[in-house]
Amino acid sequence: MRPLTTVILLGLTAVAVGFIFFFESRRPGTVEAAERARILLDLPVDGIGKIEITNAAGRVKLERGTGDGGQDRWNLTSPVKDRADAPAVAMILQLASGTEVLERLSGDEVLKKSRLKELGLDAGQQGRVTFYPKGGGAVGVILGRPAPGQGTFYVQLEEGDRKPDEVLVVRVPWTEPLMGRSPGEWRDPRLVMAAPDAIVRIGVQSPEAEIELERDQITEEERRKKLTAVWRLTKPLAERADQELIMDHLLPGLINARAMSFVEPGGPPLPSSPPAVRVTVWSTGGSPEGEVMEVFTGSEPESAWVRVVGRPGHARCGADLLAMRACTLDRFRDTKLAAIESRSLSTVILKDAASGETPLYLFRNTWHLAHQGLVYEASRERVQSLVDVFNGAIVLQWFDQPGPLADYGLDAPLLEIVFGTAVHSDRARPAAPTASDSAVLRIGEKQKRFYAQWVGSPTVMRFDGSILGSVPREWIRYKSTRILAFAPLSIRTLAVSEEPAPPVECTYNHSTGGKWTATRQGTDVTEFLDVQTLERLVNRLSEFEAHDWASDPAQGLAALRQPVLGIELAIEQFDESTGAPKPATVKLSLAPTTPGQRTALYYGRLNDEPNVFIVRSPLVEEISASILTAKP
C-alpha cells in the first residue's frame, strides 16, 4: 500500500473514532436513561409560563403572574379572569415534573384507532393538559381512562406536530378528581387573601352598626413596653378591643372564609337589597383600598351570597358569614376593666384619698417602695396581685357620653392608680411617669356603685367594687415580706434569747474549719450544743419571710417591748460599691399578739425599725427549738 493511502485511512479512522466518542458522550448513561424512562415529563416547573386544561366541562387557561406583594401567582385568563386555586395548580404542575411511568406500550396494535378509543385516548376522556414553557413550544398530556391499579391512567404525550408514538400507564400525583373540575372550580376559593399576621385593619359595616378595628404598627420591642393590648377599636370611638375575640374568632373566620361555588358573569344576579354586611380588610403590602367583601342573604337558610370587589361574578358561601352582622361596639370592646402588660410594667403609683401615695417602681429586676424619703424592697407578688385584680375585673356597664364626673364620684376619686413603663436608672430617684409612658385609672363611688375612667378617655365604666377589697391601700402592705436574706456561711455569731432563760451565744469559727462554740452567761456550753438544730436555725433565718405587715404598728410595738424570743446575728457581707467585707448586726424580736399566751400569729420587728411584721406560729416554733441538748 502506498504511504499516501495509509495516511488517508489513518485520518479517516481518527475522525470516525472522534465522532463516536463525541456522540456517546452526549448520550445519557444507562442509569440516567433508565431513570428518565420512568418519568412522564422532565419540564422545569419554574420554567412553565402557561397551562391549558380541556375537559368535558370546558377549557381553562392559566398563566403565571405576580401577586400584590410581588410573589409568584397563577391566574385564570379564560373563560374568566381571576386568581387561580394555587393548590390545584400545584398538583397539575406535578404532571410536568416527576409523574411516575409504570409501563410503556407501543406498536401498531396499541396505536390503532379502535384501541385508543377503548383506552379513552381518542379524544382524551379525562381531558388534556398542555404546558407552555416560557421559551416557547408546547407539550400536551392526553389523559384517558383509568388503568388497572389504583390512581393510574392511560396517557399520551403530544409535542408540536409529532404524533404520539406510544401509550403510557402513569400514576397521577393527585387523589381528588382534579380533571373533572368546571372552570369556576379552578378559581381561588379564598375570599380574603391577606395573611393573618399581615392584617392591620378591619372594617365591618352593617345596617345596624359600623366598627373599625386597628392593630398597632409597632416593633416587638415597642410592644413589650406598651401597657395596653395590640388591637383597638377606632370606630365609632377609640376603645380597647377584645383581643381573644379578634385573635380566636374574627381573624380565623376571615382567613378561612371560602366560596362554595362561583356564579360567573351573566349568571343569577345578586339581591337588589343592600348587603347584610360589608367587610374591608387592610393588610401590609396590600391595596390602600383594602380587600372588600359584601355579604348578602342567600336564597337558602344555610347559604349567603358574597361579592368580592375587584373579582368577577359572585360566590355562594355558608351562612356563617352573615354572623358578622353581630360585629358591634359592645361585642368587640374589651370587657376587662384593664389590660396591663405585666412584662412591660415598671411603675405603679397608688394615690388613695385616705392613705396617701404609694410609689412602686422596678429597678434592676427588683421592685422598690419609696416612703418618707426611704427606699425599701417591695413585694413583686403584691404588685402582680394588684395588676391581676384590675385585669380580671369585668365592666358591667359603659357610659360613652357620661354626665358630670360628680355623678360617678370621679370628681374626687377614692383611688387613682398610675401604671407606667418608664425605665428607672437610679434606685433612689425613679423617673417620673409621663403621658407617653403611663396610663392613669381613676376609681369613684356614688350611691354604693363603683365607677372607673382612664384619664384621657371619655368613657366611664361601672364595675363590681368588691374587687377593691383585694387592693391594699396602705404603703406598708406593699413592702417585701422578706425580712432576712444572707448566705449561711457569712454568719459570724448568733445569740438566742428565749424568756425566761438567759441567752445562748454561739460563734462560728472559720479558722478551726467551721466549728461552732457556745457560751451562756460566760460559761462554755459547747458540749451541750445541738449543732444540727443550730444549723437548721441558721438556714431558716437566712431566708426568713414574714406572713404580712401590720397596718397599725402601735399594738405590735407595745407587745414587742416584752419579746418572748430574740435572735441577734452578726454576719459579714460584701459592700457592692467597694467589694470589701462589711460587718452587719441584725436583731430579730418576736412577741405573741396576746401577751402571755401562745397565739396563731406573732408580731415581729427587725432592729429598731418602726414597722411591725406578722408571722405564723409554726414558724416561731421552728426557730425557737432549743439549740442545747440539755440544761447546762
matplotlib code that plots the C-alpha trace (Angstrom):
import matplotlib.pyplot as plt

x = [0.0, 1.3, 2.2, -0.3, -3.2, -2.1, -2.1, -5.6, -7.0, -5.5, -7.1, -10.5, -10.2, -9.3, -12.3, -14.6, -13.3, -13.7, -17.3, -18.2, -16.7, -18.5, -21.8, -21.5, -20.5, -23.7, -26.0, -27.3, -25.7, -27.5, -28.8, -29.8, -31.6, -33.5, -34.5, -35.8, -37.7, -39.7, -40.6, -43.5, -42.1, -38.9, -40.0, -38.7, -41.8, -40.4, -40.0, -43.7, -45.5, -48.9, -51.2, -54.3, -56.8, -59.6, -62.2, -65.9, -66.8, -64.9, -61.5, -59.4, -56.3, -53.8, -50.9, -48.1, -48.2, -47.3, -49.4, -49.7, -46.7, -44.5, -44.8, -45.3, -49.0, -51.1, -54.1, -57.0, -57.1, -60.1, -63.0, -62.9, -60.0, -59.4, -56.7, -56.4, -56.7, -53.0, -53.1, -54.9, -52.4, -49.5, -51.0, -51.4, -47.7, -46.7, -47.6, -44.8, -42.2, -42.0, -45.0, -44.1, -44.4, -45.4, -45.5, -44.8, -47.0, -46.0, -46.7, -49.4, -51.8, -51.8, -51.9, -54.8, -58.0, -60.2, -57.6, -57.1, -60.9, -61.0, -58.3, -60.2, -57.4, -59.1, -60.5, -59.0, -61.8, -60.4, -59.1, -56.0, -53.3, -51.0, -47.9, -46.3, -42.7, -41.5, -39.0, -41.7, -43.2, -45.9, -46.2, -49.6, -50.7, -53.8, -55.5, -57.5, -59.4, -58.2, -55.7, -55.6, -54.2, -55.3, -54.6, -53.3, -54.3, -53.5, -51.9, -50.2, -47.8, -48.1, -45.2, -45.6, -46.7, -45.3, -47.9, -47.9, -45.9, -46.8, -49.3, -48.1, -49.5, -48.8, -49.6, -51.2, -50.0, -53.4, -56.2, -59.2, -61.0, -58.9, -59.6, -63.4, -63.4, -65.5, -63.9, -65.3, -63.8, -60.3, -60.8, -59.2, -62.0, -60.4, -62.4, -59.6, -56.1, -54.2, -52.2, -53.3, -50.0, -50.3, -53.8, -53.6, -57.1, -60.6, -63.8, -67.3, -70.4, -74.0, -77.3, -77.2, -73.7, -70.2, -67.0, -63.3, -60.5, -56.8, -53.7, -50.7, -48.0, -45.1, -42.0, -41.9, -39.6, -42.1, -44.9, -43.2, -43.2, -46.9, -49.4, -52.5, -53.4, -52.4, -55.9, -58.1, -61.3, -61.1, -64.8, -67.3, -64.9, -61.4, -61.5, -59.5, -60.7, -61.4, -58.1, -59.3, -62.4, -60.4, -57.5, -59.5, -62.7, -62.7, -59.4, -59.7, -63.2, -62.0, -58.9, -60.8, -63.8, -64.2, -66.5, -68.6, -69.2, -68.9, -71.6, -70.0, -70.9, -74.2, -75.4, -78.2, -77.8, -77.3, -80.2, -81.2, -81.2, -78.1, -75.6, -76.3, -72.7, -69.7, -66.2, -63.0, -59.6, -56.4, -53.0, -49.3, -48.3, -51.9, -54.1, -54.8, -58.5, -58.2, -60.0, -63.7, -66.2, -70.0, -72.3, -75.9, -78.6, -78.9, -81.9, -81.4, -81.3, -77.7, -76.2, -75.1, -74.0, -70.7, -69.2, -65.5, -64.9, -62.5, -63.3, -65.7, -69.1, -70.1, -70.0, -72.2, -70.9, -72.0, -74.4, -71.8, -70.5, -73.8, -73.0, -70.6, -73.6, -73.1, -69.8, -70.9, -69.2, -70.5, -69.5, -65.9, -64.9, -62.8, -65.0, -61.9, -61.5, -57.8, -55.3, -52.0, -49.0, -47.0, -43.8, -43.9, -44.8, -42.1, -44.1, -47.2, -48.3, -51.3, -53.0, -55.5, -57.8, -57.3, -53.9, -51.9, -49.5, -47.6, -44.9, -43.7, -41.0, -38.9, -35.1, -32.7, -35.4, -36.4, -39.5, -38.9, -41.1, -40.4, -41.8, -40.9, -37.5, -36.6, -36.4, -37.5, -37.7, -41.2, -43.1, -43.3, -46.2, -48.2, -47.6, -48.6, -51.7, -52.7, -52.4, -54.3, -57.2, -57.8, -57.0, -59.6, -62.3, -65.3, -67.0, -70.7, -71.8, -70.3, -71.2, -69.8, -71.5, -71.3, -72.7, -70.7, -67.9, -69.5, -72.4, -69.9, -67.8, -64.9, -64.5, -62.8, -61.7, -61.4, -58.3, -56.1, -53.5, -50.7, -49.4, -46.1, -43.3, -40.5, -37.0, -35.6, -31.8, -31.4, -32.7, -33.1, -34.5, -37.1, -38.1, -41.4, -44.2, -45.2, -48.3, -46.4, -45.3, -48.1, -51.9, -54.0, -57.1, -59.4, -61.9, -65.0, -68.1, -71.6, -74.6, -72.7, -71.9, -68.3, -67.1, -63.7, -62.3, -59.0, -57.6, -57.9, -60.9, -64.4, -65.9, -66.9, -67.2, -69.2, -67.7, -68.1, -66.5, -66.0, -62.6, -61.2, -61.2, -58.3, -56.3, -54.2, -54.2, -51.5, -47.9, -46.6, -48.7, -46.5, -43.2, -41.4, -42.1, -38.6, -37.1, -33.7, -31.6, -28.0, -25.6, -25.4, -21.6, -21.4, -22.6, -20.1, -22.1, -25.6, -27.3, -30.7, -32.7, -35.9, -37.7, -37.1, -33.9, -30.6, -29.3, -27.1, -24.2, -22.8, -19.7, -18.8, -15.0, -13.7, -10.1, -10.9, -12.6, -16.1, -16.8, -19.4, -18.7, -21.3, -21.4, -24.1, -23.5, -19.8, -19.8, -18.7, -21.6, -20.2, -20.5, -24.3, -24.7, -27.0, -25.2, -27.8, -30.6, -28.4, -27.5, -31.2, -31.9, -29.2, -30.6, -34.1, -33.1, -31.1, -34.3, -36.7, -40.0, -43.0, -46.7, -47.7, -47.2, -49.3, -51.3, -51.3, -47.9, -48.8, -50.2, -47.4, -44.7, -46.4, -46.3, -42.6, -41.5, -41.5, -40.5, -40.6, -37.9, -34.9, -32.2, -29.2, -26.9, -23.6, -23.0, -20.3, -21.4, -19.7, -20.3, -21.4, -19.7, -16.3, -16.3, -14.8, -16.2, -18.7, -19.9, -23.6, -25.6, -29.3, -31.7, -35.0, -37.7, -41.0, -44.0, -47.5, -50.4, -52.0, -49.4, -48.7, -50.4, -49.4, -51.2, -51.7, -49.9, -46.9, -45.6, -42.1, -39.6, -36.2, -33.7, -35.4, -37.5, -40.9, -42.6, -44.1, -44.5, -46.6, -45.5, -47.5, -46.9, -45.4, -42.5, -42.0, -42.0, -39.5, -36.9, -37.4, -36.4, -33.7, -30.1, -28.9, -29.4, -29.7, -29.7, -26.1]
y = [0.0, 3.4, 5.7, 8.4, 5.9, 4.8, 8.4, 9.0, 5.8, 6.7, 10.2, 8.8, 6.3, 9.2, 11.2, 8.2, 7.5, 11.2, 11.2, 8.1, 9.4, 12.8, 11.1, 8.6, 11.4, 13.3, 10.3, 9.8, 7.0, 3.7, 4.6, 8.1, 6.9, 4.3, 7.0, 9.3, 6.4, 6.2, 9.9, 11.2, 14.7, 16.4, 20.0, 22.6, 23.7, 27.3, 27.5, 26.9, 30.1, 28.9, 25.9, 25.0, 22.4, 21.0, 18.6, 17.9, 20.9, 23.4, 24.9, 26.8, 28.8, 29.6, 32.0, 32.6, 36.1, 38.3, 39.0, 42.3, 41.6, 40.6, 36.9, 34.3, 33.6, 31.7, 33.4, 32.3, 34.2, 32.3, 31.9, 34.4, 36.5, 35.8, 34.3, 30.6, 27.9, 27.6, 24.0, 22.7, 24.3, 22.9, 19.4, 19.9, 21.0, 17.7, 16.2, 18.2, 17.0, 13.8, 11.8, 8.1, 6.0, 2.4, 1.0, 2.0, 0.4, 0.8, -0.8, -0.6, -2.7, -0.3, 2.8, 1.9, 4.0, 1.3, 0.5, 4.2, 4.6, 1.7, 3.3, 6.6, 8.4, 9.1, 12.4, 12.4, 11.0, 12.6, 15.7, 17.3, 19.4, 21.4, 23.0, 26.1, 26.7, 30.3, 29.7, 28.6, 25.3, 23.2, 19.8, 18.2, 15.3, 13.4, 11.6, 8.5, 6.1, 4.7, 1.8, -1.3, -0.2, 2.5, 6.0, 5.0, 6.3, 5.7, 8.8, 10.0, 12.8, 15.4, 17.6, 20.0, 18.3, 14.9, 12.3, 10.2, 7.0, 5.2, 4.8, 5.2, 3.9, 6.5, 7.1, 10.5, 12.7, 13.6, 11.8, 14.1, 14.1, 17.1, 16.9, 16.9, 20.5, 23.1, 26.4, 28.0, 25.4, 26.5, 29.9, 30.6, 29.8, 32.1, 35.3, 37.1, 36.8, 38.6, 36.5, 36.8, 38.5, 41.0, 42.2, 45.7, 47.0, 45.6, 47.4, 45.9, 47.8, 46.7, 48.5, 48.2, 49.3, 50.2, 49.4, 49.6, 47.7, 48.6, 46.8, 48.7, 49.1, 48.7, 46.6, 43.7, 45.8, 48.6, 46.2, 44.9, 48.5, 49.0, 48.8, 48.1, 45.4, 45.1, 45.5, 48.5, 50.0, 53.2, 53.5, 54.5, 55.6, 54.9, 51.9, 48.9, 45.8, 42.3, 40.6, 37.0, 37.6, 39.1, 36.6, 33.4, 34.1, 37.2, 36.7, 32.9, 33.4, 35.9, 33.9, 30.6, 32.1, 30.1, 30.2, 27.0, 27.8, 30.8, 32.4, 33.6, 36.9, 36.5, 34.1, 34.7, 38.3, 39.3, 40.5, 44.1, 44.9, 46.4, 43.9, 42.5, 43.2, 44.8, 43.8, 45.6, 44.1, 46.2, 44.4, 45.2, 45.5, 45.3, 47.8, 51.1, 50.5, 47.1, 43.8, 44.4, 41.7, 42.2, 39.6, 39.2, 37.0, 33.8, 32.2, 29.1, 29.2, 27.8, 30.0, 33.5, 35.3, 37.1, 39.6, 40.4, 43.8, 43.5, 39.9, 38.9, 37.5, 36.4, 33.3, 31.2, 30.7, 29.4, 31.5, 31.8, 34.9, 36.6, 36.3, 39.3, 41.5, 41.0, 42.9, 45.8, 48.1, 46.4, 43.0, 43.9, 46.3, 44.7, 43.7, 43.8, 46.9, 46.9, 45.1, 45.9, 44.1, 42.8, 42.3, 46.0, 47.4, 49.3, 51.8, 51.7, 54.6, 54.4, 57.6, 56.8, 59.6, 58.3, 56.6, 58.9, 58.0, 54.7, 54.8, 51.4, 51.1, 48.4, 48.8, 46.1, 43.5, 44.2, 46.2, 49.0, 51.2, 54.8, 56.2, 59.3, 59.6, 56.0, 53.2, 49.6, 46.4, 45.9, 42.6, 41.6, 39.3, 42.2, 44.3, 41.4, 40.8, 44.4, 44.2, 40.9, 42.4, 45.1, 42.9, 40.4, 42.9, 42.9, 46.0, 45.8, 49.0, 51.6, 55.3, 56.6, 60.0, 60.4, 63.2, 65.3, 63.4, 64.1, 61.8, 58.9, 60.1, 60.7, 64.4, 63.4, 59.8, 57.3, 55.8, 56.8, 54.3, 55.2, 52.4, 53.2, 51.8, 54.3, 52.8, 53.7, 54.2, 55.2, 53.3, 56.4, 58.7, 56.9, 58.5, 60.4, 59.0, 61.0, 60.9, 59.0, 56.1, 55.8, 55.3, 56.5, 54.8, 56.7, 55.0, 56.7, 55.7, 57.1, 55.7, 52.4, 51.9, 51.9, 53.6, 53.9, 56.0, 56.1, 59.6, 60.9, 58.6, 60.0, 56.6, 55.8, 52.2, 50.6, 47.6, 45.4, 47.4, 44.3, 43.8, 46.8, 44.7, 42.8, 46.0, 47.1, 50.9, 51.3, 51.6, 49.1, 46.3, 46.5, 46.3, 43.0, 40.3, 39.1, 40.1, 38.4, 37.2, 36.2, 33.4, 30.9, 30.8, 34.6, 34.3, 35.1, 35.0, 34.2, 34.8, 33.3, 34.8, 33.0, 34.2, 33.5, 31.6, 33.5, 33.9, 31.4, 33.0, 31.0, 31.7, 30.2, 29.7, 29.8, 29.4, 26.0, 24.6, 25.9, 24.7, 26.2, 27.1, 28.4, 30.2, 31.1, 33.8, 33.5, 29.7, 27.4, 25.2, 23.9, 20.3, 20.7, 22.4, 20.6, 21.6, 20.2, 22.2, 25.3, 24.9, 24.4, 27.6, 29.5, 28.1, 29.1, 32.6, 33.1, 33.3, 34.4, 35.7, 37.2, 36.5, 40.1, 43.6, 45.2, 48.1, 49.7, 49.0, 50.7, 47.5, 45.4, 47.8, 47.7, 43.9, 43.8, 45.7, 42.3, 39.8, 36.1, 35.4, 37.5, 36.5, 38.6, 37.8, 39.2, 38.5, 39.5, 40.7, 42.4, 46.0, 46.3, 49.7, 48.7, 44.9, 44.7, 42.7, 44.7, 43.5, 43.9, 43.2, 42.5, 41.8, 39.9, 40.2, 38.3, 38.5, 37.0, 39.1, 38.4, 38.8, 35.8, 33.3, 31.1, 32.7, 31.8, 34.9, 36.7, 40.3, 40.7, 43.5, 43.9, 46.0, 49.3, 49.8, 51.3, 48.7, 45.6, 42.4, 39.3, 35.7, 32.4, 30.3, 27.3, 29.4, 30.7, 27.2, 26.2, 28.9, 28.6, 25.0, 24.6, 24.5, 22.9, 19.2, 19.6, 22.2, 23.1]
z = [0.0, -0.9, 2.0, 1.0, 1.1, 4.6, 5.9, 4.4, 6.0, 9.4, 9.2, 8.4, 11.3, 13.7, 12.5, 13.0, 16.5, 17.5, 16.1, 18.0, 21.3, 20.9, 20.2, 23.0, 25.4, 24.6, 25.3, 28.8, 30.8, 31.3, 34.8, 33.8, 30.7, 32.9, 35.4, 32.6, 31.1, 34.4, 34.3, 32.2, 31.6, 32.8, 32.4, 34.9, 36.9, 37.3, 33.5, 32.7, 31.9, 30.8, 31.2, 29.2, 30.6, 28.5, 29.7, 29.3, 31.4, 29.2, 28.7, 31.3, 30.6, 33.4, 33.3, 35.8, 37.1, 40.1, 43.2, 45.1, 47.2, 44.2, 44.9, 42.2, 41.5, 39.0, 37.4, 35.3, 31.9, 30.3, 30.5, 33.4, 34.7, 38.3, 40.6, 40.4, 43.1, 44.0, 45.5, 42.4, 40.0, 42.1, 41.6, 37.9, 37.7, 39.1, 35.7, 34.2, 36.6, 38.5, 37.4, 37.5, 34.3, 35.2, 31.7, 28.1, 25.3, 21.7, 18.3, 15.7, 17.6, 20.5, 18.4, 16.1, 16.5, 18.0, 20.7, 21.5, 21.8, 24.2, 26.3, 26.3, 24.4, 21.1, 22.4, 25.9, 28.1, 31.3, 29.5, 28.1, 29.8, 27.7, 29.2, 27.6, 28.7, 28.8, 26.0, 23.5, 22.3, 23.9, 25.4, 25.9, 28.1, 27.0, 29.9, 29.0, 31.2, 34.5, 34.1, 36.3, 39.6, 42.0, 40.8, 37.4, 34.0, 30.3, 28.8, 25.6, 25.0, 22.2, 21.3, 18.4, 15.2, 16.2, 16.6, 19.8, 19.2, 22.5, 25.3, 28.8, 32.1, 34.8, 38.4, 38.7, 41.6, 42.9, 44.8, 44.1, 40.7, 39.6, 35.9, 36.4, 37.6, 36.0, 35.0, 38.2, 40.4, 39.2, 40.8, 44.2, 46.8, 49.4, 49.9, 51.9, 50.6, 53.4, 55.8, 59.5, 60.6, 57.7, 58.6, 60.2, 60.0, 59.7, 59.0, 59.4, 58.3, 58.5, 58.6, 62.4, 63.2, 61.9, 63.7, 62.7, 64.4, 64.1, 65.1, 66.5, 63.9, 66.3, 66.7, 69.2, 71.4, 71.4, 72.1, 75.2, 76.5, 76.0, 78.7, 76.5, 74.1, 70.4, 68.8, 69.5, 68.3, 66.3, 65.2, 66.4, 69.2, 70.4, 72.8, 73.7, 71.8, 73.0, 72.0, 72.3, 70.3, 67.4, 67.5, 68.1, 66.1, 63.9, 62.2, 61.7, 60.4, 57.7, 56.7, 56.5, 54.6, 51.3, 48.3, 47.9, 44.3, 41.9, 39.8, 36.6, 35.0, 33.3, 36.0, 38.5, 39.9, 43.4, 45.5, 44.8, 48.5, 50.2, 51.6, 55.0, 56.0, 54.2, 55.4, 54.5, 55.3, 55.0, 55.1, 55.0, 51.3, 50.1, 48.3, 50.1, 49.5, 51.2, 50.3, 50.3, 50.8, 50.6, 52.1, 51.0, 52.5, 50.4, 48.9, 51.2, 55.0, 55.2, 52.5, 51.7, 48.6, 48.6, 46.2, 46.5, 45.0, 42.1, 41.3, 38.6, 39.5, 43.0, 45.1, 47.3, 50.8, 54.2, 56.2, 59.0, 57.2, 58.0, 61.7, 61.1, 61.4, 65.2, 65.0, 67.1, 69.5, 72.6, 71.3, 70.4, 73.1, 75.8, 78.8, 81.1, 83.2, 82.4, 80.2, 81.8, 80.3, 83.4, 81.4, 80.3, 83.7, 85.7, 87.7, 89.9, 91.9, 94.2, 95.3, 98.0, 99.4, 102.9, 102.9, 100.7, 97.9, 97.5, 94.7, 93.5, 90.8, 89.2, 89.3, 88.2, 88.2, 91.8, 92.8, 95.3, 97.5, 98.4, 101.7, 103.6, 101.9, 102.5, 99.9, 100.7, 98.7, 97.5, 97.1, 93.5, 94.4, 95.8, 92.7, 90.4, 92.5, 92.2, 88.4, 88.3, 90.3, 87.7, 84.7, 86.0, 86.7, 84.3, 83.1, 83.9, 82.0, 79.7, 79.6, 76.3, 76.8, 80.6, 82.6, 85.0, 86.8, 90.1, 89.1, 89.3, 92.2, 89.8, 90.7, 93.9, 93.3, 96.1, 94.4, 91.5, 90.1, 87.7, 85.5, 83.8, 81.6, 82.2, 82.7, 86.1, 86.2, 89.8, 92.8, 94.9, 92.2, 90.0, 86.7, 86.9, 84.7, 81.6, 79.4, 76.7, 79.0, 81.5, 81.9, 84.8, 86.2, 88.5, 90.8, 92.1, 94.2, 94.0, 95.8, 96.6, 92.9, 91.7, 88.5, 86.7, 84.0, 82.2, 82.1, 78.5, 77.7, 77.8, 78.7, 82.2, 83.3, 86.1, 87.8, 90.8, 93.6, 95.8, 94.0, 95.8, 99.0, 97.4, 96.8, 99.8, 100.3, 103.0, 101.7, 104.3, 102.7, 99.6, 101.4, 100.8, 103.4, 103.0, 106.4, 106.2, 103.3, 103.7, 102.8, 105.8, 105.6, 106.1, 109.7, 112.5, 115.7, 116.8, 120.1, 121.0, 123.9, 124.9, 128.0, 130.8, 130.1, 129.7, 126.1, 124.4, 122.4, 119.5, 117.4, 114.1, 113.8, 110.3, 111.5, 113.0, 110.0, 110.6, 114.1, 116.5, 120.1, 122.6, 125.9, 128.4, 131.0, 130.3, 130.8, 127.9, 126.9, 123.6, 124.8, 125.2, 121.7, 119.2, 116.1, 113.7, 115.3, 115.3, 111.5, 110.7, 112.6, 110.6, 107.3, 108.2, 109.2, 106.0, 104.1, 106.8, 105.4, 107.2, 106.5, 106.3, 107.7, 110.4, 109.1, 112.6, 114.2, 117.6, 119.2, 117.9, 119.2, 122.6, 122.6, 121.4, 124.5, 126.1, 123.4, 124.0, 121.5, 120.4, 117.9, 117.2, 114.3, 113.2, 109.5, 107.1, 103.6, 100.7, 100.0, 96.4, 96.0, 97.4, 97.1, 100.6, 103.5, 105.6, 109.0, 109.9, 113.0, 112.9, 115.8, 115.4, 118.1, 118.3, 120.6, 120.7, 119.6, 123.0, 125.8, 127.9, 125.5, 122.6, 119.7, 116.0, 114.9, 116.3, 116.0, 114.7, 114.4, 112.8, 114.8, 115.8, 112.7, 113.4, 111.1, 112.6, 110.6, 111.3, 111.3, 111.9, 115.0, 113.2, 112.0, 115.6, 116.9, 114.3, 115.1, 118.8, 119.0, 121.7, 120.4, 123.6, 124.2, 128.0, 130.6, 131.4]

ax = plt.figure().add_subplot(projection="3d")
ax.plot(x, y, z, "-o")
ax.set_aspect("equal")
plt.show()
